[in-house]
Amino acid sequence: MRKALFNAAAALIVALAAFASATPARAELAPDALVRKISNDVLETARTDPAIQAGDIGKIMALVDTKVMPNVNFEVMTRSAVGPQWRNATPDQRHKLQGEFETLLVRVYSGALTQLKDQTVEITRTLPVQGSTQVVVQSEVRGKGEPIKLDYRLDKFDGAWRIIDVNVGGIWLVQSYRSQFGQVLANGGVDALINRLAEQNKANSGKS
């Protein structure tokens, strides 16, 4: 199970990395065109950077934090993952939840980034989400072994496309976290979830 999740994270990094070099001029492109245009450059950097391939976690996390994460709308992702209890959370609790959730994902992505070797991304199609401004870009991550099917949901915020969820192998990331978070929230509320995420992030930081 852990290996499968890590492989999924590696695929997710490919998706997120495809947005890493986005510029204001490129932001006007359609989501599939944007992915197709810049993914090769970013993947080449990940494959050829000796520090990244050697597992320099500090450099990897800095790369992910500055280049990848700005293209994710974490407020939307966190709100969706927390579910109905987000409405009852205080501004301070929301801030802490978003910060801990982002830290968690940055570390997951950073670990997955070292796994990029010979993968390429093939966009298969882009579908509008009925009744919304969102789109789902369907793609495959191809390398050794079976291709990994990857869908990512995007929406426009202030004229720029941002990732708000990712589906790997039929599982939406936010939905998966929502199920995990729901158990903690049911037993201890928002503060319990904040503490759980903080403990997990602290434990993970000691493995660097």
C-alpha positions as CSV (number, residue, x, y, z in Angstrom):
1,M,0.0,0.0,0.0
2,R,2.8,2.4,0.9
3,K,4.6,1.7,-2.4
4,A,1.4,2.3,-4.3
5,L,0.8,5.6,-2.6
6,F,4.4,6.7,-3.2
7,N,4.1,5.8,-6.9
8,A,0.9,7.8,-7.0
9,A,2.8,10.7,-5.4
10,A,5.5,10.4,-8.0
11,A,2.8,10.7,-10.7
12,L,1.3,13.7,-8.9
13,I,4.7,15.4,-8.9
14,V,4.7,15.1,-12.7
15,A,1.4,16.8,-12.8
16,L,2.3,19.5,-10.5
17,A,5.7,20.0,-12.0
18,A,4.0,20.6,-15.3
19,F,2.9,23.9,-13.9
20,A,6.1,24.9,-12.2
21,S,7.4,27.3,-14.8
22,A,4.2,29.0,-15.6
23,T,4.4,32.7,-16.4
24,P,1.7,35.4,-16.7
25,A,1.9,35.1,-20.5
26,R,1.4,31.3,-20.3
27,A,-1.4,31.6,-17.8
28,E,-3.7,32.5,-20.7
29,L,-3.2,29.2,-22.4
30,A,-5.7,26.4,-22.1
31,P,-4.8,24.0,-19.3
32,D,-3.8,21.1,-21.6
33,A,-1.7,23.4,-23.7
34,L,0.0,24.8,-20.7
35,V,0.8,21.3,-19.4
36,R,2.1,20.2,-22.8
37,K,4.2,23.4,-23.3
38,I,6.2,23.4,-20.1
39,S,6.2,19.8,-18.7
40,N,9.2,18.6,-20.7
41,D,11.4,21.4,-19.5
42,V,10.5,20.9,-15.9
43,L,10.9,17.1,-16.0
44,E,14.3,17.5,-17.6
45,T,15.4,19.6,-14.7
46,A,14.2,17.0,-12.2
47,R,16.0,14.2,-14.1
48,T,19.3,15.9,-14.6
49,D,19.8,17.9,-11.3
50,P,22.4,15.9,-9.4
51,A,21.3,17.3,-6.0
52,I,17.7,16.3,-6.6
53,Q,18.7,12.8,-7.8
54,A,21.0,12.4,-4.8
55,G,18.0,13.1,-2.5
56,D,19.0,16.5,-1.2
57,I,15.8,17.1,0.7
58,G,16.5,20.7,1.4
59,K,16.9,21.6,-2.2
60,I,14.0,19.5,-3.3
61,M,11.7,21.0,-0.8
62,A,12.8,24.5,-1.8
63,L,12.1,23.7,-5.4
64,V,8.7,22.3,-4.7
65,D,7.7,25.1,-2.3
66,T,8.7,27.9,-4.6
67,K,8.0,26.5,-8.1
68,V,5.2,23.9,-7.7
69,M,3.0,24.9,-4.8
70,P,2.2,28.4,-6.0
71,N,0.2,26.7,-8.7
72,V,-2.0,24.9,-6.3
73,N,-4.9,26.6,-4.6
74,F,-4.4,25.3,-1.0
75,E,-7.3,27.1,0.5
76,V,-9.7,25.3,-1.8
77,M,-7.9,22.0,-1.4
78,T,-7.9,22.3,2.4
79,R,-11.5,23.4,2.6
80,S,-12.6,20.5,0.5
81,A,-10.5,18.0,2.5
82,V,-11.8,19.2,5.8
83,G,-15.4,19.2,4.7
84,P,-18.3,20.7,6.6
85,Q,-16.3,21.4,9.8
86,W,-14.3,24.0,7.8
87,R,-17.4,26.3,8.1
88,N,-17.2,26.2,11.9
89,A,-13.4,26.6,12.1
90,T,-12.0,30.0,13.3
91,P,-9.8,32.0,11.0
92,D,-6.8,30.9,13.2
93,Q,-7.8,27.3,12.9
94,R,-8.2,27.6,9.1
95,H,-4.8,29.2,8.8
96,K,-3.2,26.4,10.9
97,L,-5.0,23.7,8.9
98,Q,-3.9,25.1,5.6
99,G,-0.3,25.5,6.8
100,E,0.0,22.0,8.1
101,F,-1.7,20.4,5.1
102,E,0.6,22.3,2.7
103,T,3.7,21.1,4.7
104,L,2.4,17.6,4.5
105,L,2.0,17.7,0.8
106,V,5.3,19.5,0.1
107,R,7.2,16.7,1.9
108,V,5.2,14.0,0.0
109,Y,6.0,15.7,-3.3
110,S,9.6,16.2,-2.4
111,G,10.1,12.5,-1.7
112,A,8.4,11.6,-4.9
113,L,10.4,14.0,-7.0
114,T,13.6,11.9,-6.6
115,Q,11.8,9.1,-8.4
116,L,11.5,10.9,-11.7
117,K,13.8,9.3,-14.2
118,D,12.5,8.7,-17.7
119,Q,8.8,9.6,-17.3
120,T,6.9,11.6,-19.9
121,V,3.4,13.1,-19.8
122,E,0.9,12.5,-22.6
123,I,-2.3,14.6,-22.4
124,T,-5.3,12.5,-23.5
125,R,-8.2,14.9,-23.3
126,T,-9.6,17.9,-21.4
127,L,-13.2,17.8,-20.2
128,P,-15.3,20.7,-18.8
129,V,-17.0,20.1,-15.4
130,Q,-20.7,20.7,-16.0
131,G,-22.2,23.6,-14.2
132,S,-18.8,25.2,-13.2
133,T,-15.7,26.9,-14.5
134,Q,-13.6,23.9,-13.7
135,V,-11.9,21.5,-16.2
136,V,-10.4,18.1,-15.8
137,V,-7.2,17.4,-17.7
138,Q,-6.8,13.7,-18.3
139,S,-3.3,12.4,-19.0
140,E,-1.0,9.4,-18.7
141,V,2.5,9.3,-17.0
142,R,4.6,7.0,-19.1
143,G,7.8,5.4,-18.3
144,K,8.9,1.9,-17.3
145,G,5.9,-0.4,-16.6
146,E,2.3,0.3,-17.1
147,P,1.3,4.0,-17.7
148,I,-0.2,5.7,-14.7
149,K,-3.6,7.4,-15.5
150,L,-3.7,10.8,-14.0
151,D,-6.5,13.4,-14.0
152,Y,-6.2,16.8,-12.5
153,R,-9.0,19.3,-11.8
154,L,-8.3,22.9,-12.3
155,D,-10.2,26.2,-11.8
156,K,-9.4,29.8,-12.7
157,F,-8.6,32.2,-9.9
158,D,-7.8,35.8,-10.8
159,G,-7.3,34.8,-14.4
160,A,-4.8,32.0,-13.7
161,W,-5.4,28.2,-13.7
162,R,-4.7,26.5,-10.3
163,I,-4.8,22.8,-9.4
164,I,-7.5,22.0,-6.8
165,D,-7.5,18.2,-6.9
166,V,-5.8,15.2,-8.6
167,N,-7.0,11.8,-9.4
168,V,-4.5,8.9,-9.6
169,G,-5.7,5.5,-10.5
170,G,-9.3,6.4,-9.9
171,I,-8.7,8.0,-6.5
172,W,-9.2,11.7,-6.0
173,L,-6.5,13.1,-3.6
174,V,-8.8,15.5,-1.7
175,Q,-11.5,12.8,-1.3
176,S,-8.9,10.4,0.1
177,Y,-7.7,12.9,2.6
178,R,-11.2,13.9,3.5
179,S,-11.9,10.3,4.5
180,Q,-8.8,10.2,6.7
181,F,-9.5,13.6,8.2
182,G,-13.1,12.8,8.8
183,Q,-12.2,10.1,11.4
184,V,-10.0,12.5,13.3
185,L,-12.6,15.3,13.1
186,A,-15.4,13.1,14.4
187,N,-13.4,12.1,17.5
188,G,-11.7,15.4,18.4
189,G,-12.8,18.2,16.2
190,V,-10.6,20.7,14.3
191,D,-8.0,21.1,17.0
192,A,-7.4,17.4,17.0
193,L,-6.8,17.4,13.2
194,I,-4.4,20.3,13.5
195,N,-2.5,18.5,16.2
196,R,-2.4,15.2,14.2
197,L,-1.1,16.9,11.1
198,A,1.5,18.9,13.2
199,E,2.7,15.6,14.8
200,Q,2.9,13.9,11.5
201,N,4.9,16.7,10.0
202,K,7.2,16.9,12.9
203,A,7.9,13.1,12.7
204,N,8.5,13.3,9.0
205,S,10.9,16.2,9.4
206,G,13.1,14.0,11.6
207,K,13.5,11.5,8.7
208,S,15.3,14.1,6.5
